[in-house]
Amino acid sequence: MEGVVSAVQPSSGEVTEAKENVDQPFPETESSKIHGGLHGPTSQKEGHDIQSQHQSVEQQLLDSGELRTDEEQPRPRRGGWTKGRKRKRSPRDNNAPKAPLTGYVRFMNERREQLRSERPDVPFPEITRIVGSEWSKLPAEEKQRYLDEAERDKERYTKELQQYQKTEAYRSYSRKAQSRQKGRQQRQEGSRTLSSDPEVRFLLHNKPLILWYKLLF
């Protein structure tokens, strides 16, 4: 019996070797070094900056009318919104002065046309990514030229907006906007009142059961 037990039990050398094999970490390969470098703090910061620039670009292009709206360009549905319902955007004031563009957007508009002619098969998001990378590497002297143009455009917009706010067209648009906001708040308050009623909550929660009961009887 003792001979059988000693035959089954591994030797201390085998146990030590097995433990070393288990505890030994994976070797660091060139691929892991490359991937680690790509996802370092510097790369994450640059990616965050470019993403922020992309979001700012889309909003400014929407304001300036150079990017198609939701009705013209479908976008993926986000969570938290009832399926089948469309999120209504406030109507744009066509009489208002054109919103100013930042230096980056001016550079993007210029490079976008060049990239479209050179690479017509590249989609808009990819073009934006390429231009964002070029903008981050642009020399300070060239970048300043676009920033100066943006500053002059901002001054132009401020003056035109001050003049427009004195017109009857602006006052009419403001009254309509306030009326829409008031109606939206009233609908939200009415919805909250209904949802707080216990009887209404019971009917809404048990609606399938009530319909099934009516079909039976």
C-alpha positions as CSV (number, residue, x, y, z in Angstrom):
1,M,0.0,0.0,0.0
2,E,2.8,2.4,0.8
3,G,4.4,1.7,-2.5
4,V,1.1,2.6,-4.3
5,V,0.8,5.9,-2.5
6,S,4.4,6.9,-3.2
7,A,3.9,6.1,-6.8
8,V,0.9,8.4,-7.1
9,Q,2.2,11.3,-5.1
10,P,4.4,13.7,-7.3
11,S,7.9,14.4,-6.2
12,S,8.9,17.8,-4.7
13,G,10.9,18.6,-7.8
14,E,7.8,18.2,-10.0
15,V,5.7,20.3,-7.7
16,T,8.3,23.1,-7.8
17,E,8.5,23.0,-11.6
18,A,4.7,23.0,-12.0
19,K,4.5,26.0,-9.7
20,E,7.1,27.9,-11.6
21,N,5.2,27.2,-14.8
22,V,1.9,28.5,-13.4
23,D,3.3,31.6,-11.6
24,Q,5.5,32.6,-14.5
25,P,3.9,35.6,-16.3
26,F,3.4,35.8,-20.0
27,P,6.5,37.1,-21.8
28,E,6.3,40.6,-23.1
29,T,6.3,40.5,-26.8
30,E,6.8,43.3,-29.3
31,S,3.1,43.2,-30.1
32,S,2.1,43.8,-26.5
33,K,4.7,46.7,-26.3
34,I,3.2,48.3,-29.4
35,H,-0.4,47.9,-28.2
36,G,0.6,49.2,-24.8
37,G,2.2,52.3,-26.3
38,L,-0.8,53.0,-28.5
39,H,-3.1,53.1,-25.5
40,G,-0.8,55.1,-23.2
41,P,-1.9,58.3,-21.5
42,T,-0.6,60.5,-24.3
43,S,-2.5,58.6,-27.0
44,Q,-5.7,58.6,-24.9
45,K,-5.5,62.4,-24.4
46,E,-4.9,63.0,-28.1
47,G,-7.9,60.7,-29.0
48,H,-10.1,62.6,-26.5
49,D,-9.1,66.0,-28.0
50,I,-9.8,64.8,-31.5
51,Q,-13.2,63.4,-30.4
52,S,-14.1,66.7,-28.8
53,Q,-13.1,68.5,-32.0
54,H,-15.3,66.2,-34.0
55,Q,-18.3,66.9,-31.8
56,S,-17.7,70.6,-32.0
57,V,-17.3,70.5,-35.8
58,E,-20.6,68.6,-36.3
59,Q,-22.5,71.1,-34.1
60,Q,-21.0,74.2,-35.9
61,L,-21.7,72.7,-39.3
62,L,-25.3,72.1,-38.2
63,D,-25.6,75.7,-37.1
64,S,-24.1,77.0,-40.3
65,G,-26.2,74.7,-42.5
66,E,-23.3,72.9,-44.0
67,L,-24.3,69.5,-42.5
68,R,-27.5,67.8,-43.2
69,T,-30.1,67.6,-40.4
70,D,-31.7,64.5,-38.9
71,E,-34.5,64.5,-41.5
72,E,-32.0,64.4,-44.3
73,Q,-29.3,62.2,-42.8
74,P,-30.4,59.2,-40.6
75,R,-28.5,58.6,-37.4
76,P,-28.5,55.6,-35.0
77,R,-31.2,55.7,-32.4
78,R,-29.9,56.4,-28.9
79,G,-31.1,54.7,-25.7
80,G,-33.6,56.4,-23.5
81,W,-36.0,57.4,-26.3
82,T,-39.2,55.6,-27.1
83,K,-39.0,53.6,-30.3
84,G,-41.1,55.1,-33.1
85,R,-40.9,58.6,-31.7
86,K,-38.7,61.3,-33.3
87,R,-36.9,63.8,-31.3
88,K,-38.1,67.2,-32.4
89,R,-35.5,69.9,-33.0
90,S,-36.3,73.5,-32.5
91,P,-36.9,75.2,-35.8
92,R,-33.9,77.3,-37.0
93,D,-34.2,81.0,-37.2
94,N,-33.5,81.6,-40.9
95,N,-33.3,85.4,-40.4
96,A,-30.5,85.2,-37.8
97,P,-26.9,86.0,-38.8
98,K,-24.7,83.1,-39.8
99,A,-22.9,81.6,-36.8
100,P,-19.1,82.0,-36.8
101,L,-16.8,79.1,-37.5
102,T,-13.7,78.2,-35.5
103,G,-10.2,78.0,-36.9
104,Y,-10.4,74.3,-36.9
105,V,-13.7,74.2,-38.9
106,R,-12.2,76.6,-41.4
107,F,-9.2,74.4,-41.9
108,M,-11.5,71.3,-42.1
109,N,-13.7,72.9,-44.8
110,E,-10.6,73.7,-46.9
111,R,-9.0,70.3,-46.5
112,R,-12.3,68.4,-46.9
113,E,-12.7,69.6,-50.5
114,Q,-9.2,68.6,-51.3
115,L,-9.6,65.1,-49.8
116,R,-12.9,64.6,-51.5
117,S,-11.3,65.2,-54.9
118,E,-8.3,63.1,-54.1
119,R,-10.2,60.2,-52.3
120,P,-13.9,60.4,-53.2
121,D,-14.6,56.9,-51.7
122,V,-13.7,58.0,-48.1
123,P,-16.8,58.7,-45.9
124,F,-17.2,61.9,-44.0
125,P,-16.3,60.6,-40.5
126,E,-13.0,59.2,-41.8
127,I,-12.3,62.6,-43.5
128,T,-12.9,64.3,-40.3
129,R,-10.5,62.0,-38.5
130,I,-7.8,62.6,-41.0
131,V,-8.3,66.4,-40.9
132,G,-8.2,66.3,-37.1
133,S,-4.9,64.5,-37.1
134,E,-3.5,67.0,-39.7
135,W,-4.7,69.9,-37.6
136,S,-2.9,68.7,-34.5
137,K,0.3,68.4,-36.4
138,L,-0.1,71.8,-38.2
139,P,2.7,74.3,-37.5
140,A,1.8,77.2,-35.2
141,E,2.3,79.8,-37.9
142,E,-0.1,78.2,-40.3
143,K,-2.6,77.4,-37.5
144,Q,-2.6,81.0,-36.4
145,R,-3.8,82.2,-39.8
146,Y,-7.0,80.2,-39.4
147,L,-7.4,81.3,-35.8
148,D,-7.2,85.0,-36.8
149,E,-9.8,84.5,-39.5
150,A,-12.1,82.9,-36.9
151,E,-11.6,85.8,-34.5
152,R,-12.6,88.3,-37.2
153,D,-15.6,86.2,-38.1
154,K,-16.6,86.1,-34.4
155,E,-16.5,89.9,-34.2
156,R,-18.7,90.1,-37.4
157,Y,-21.2,87.8,-35.9
158,T,-21.4,89.7,-32.6
159,K,-22.2,93.0,-34.4
160,E,-24.8,91.4,-36.7
161,L,-26.5,89.6,-33.8
162,Q,-26.8,92.9,-31.8
163,Q,-28.4,94.5,-34.8
164,Y,-30.7,91.6,-35.5
165,Q,-32.0,91.5,-31.9
166,K,-33.5,94.9,-32.4
167,T,-35.6,93.8,-35.3
168,E,-39.3,92.6,-35.3
169,A,-38.3,89.3,-36.9
170,Y,-36.2,88.4,-33.8
171,R,-39.0,89.4,-31.4
172,S,-41.5,87.3,-33.4
173,Y,-39.1,84.3,-33.3
174,S,-38.6,84.7,-29.5
175,R,-42.3,84.8,-28.8
176,K,-42.9,81.6,-30.8
177,A,-39.9,79.9,-29.1
178,Q,-41.3,80.9,-25.6
179,S,-44.7,79.6,-26.6
180,R,-43.3,76.2,-27.7
181,Q,-41.3,76.0,-24.5
182,K,-44.4,76.7,-22.4
183,G,-46.5,74.1,-24.2
184,R,-43.7,71.5,-23.8
185,Q,-43.6,72.2,-20.0
186,Q,-47.3,71.8,-19.7
187,R,-47.3,68.5,-21.5
188,Q,-44.5,67.2,-19.2
189,E,-46.4,68.3,-16.1
190,G,-49.6,66.6,-17.4
191,S,-47.7,63.4,-18.0
192,R,-46.2,63.5,-14.5
193,T,-49.6,64.1,-13.0
194,L,-51.1,61.0,-14.8
195,S,-48.2,58.8,-13.9
196,S,-48.5,59.8,-10.2
197,D,-52.2,58.7,-10.0
198,P,-52.3,55.1,-8.5
199,E,-55.4,54.1,-10.5
200,V,-53.7,55.2,-13.8
201,R,-50.5,53.3,-12.8
202,F,-52.6,50.2,-12.1
203,L,-54.4,50.3,-15.4
204,L,-51.2,50.9,-17.4
205,H,-49.4,48.2,-15.6
206,N,-52.2,45.6,-15.9
207,K,-53.4,46.6,-19.4
208,P,-52.5,43.3,-21.1
209,L,-54.3,41.4,-18.3
210,I,-57.4,43.5,-18.6
211,L,-57.6,43.0,-22.4
212,W,-57.1,39.3,-22.0
213,Y,-60.0,39.2,-19.4
214,K,-62.3,41.1,-21.7
215,L,-61.6,38.7,-24.5
216,L,-62.6,35.8,-22.3
217,F,-65.8,37.3,-20.9
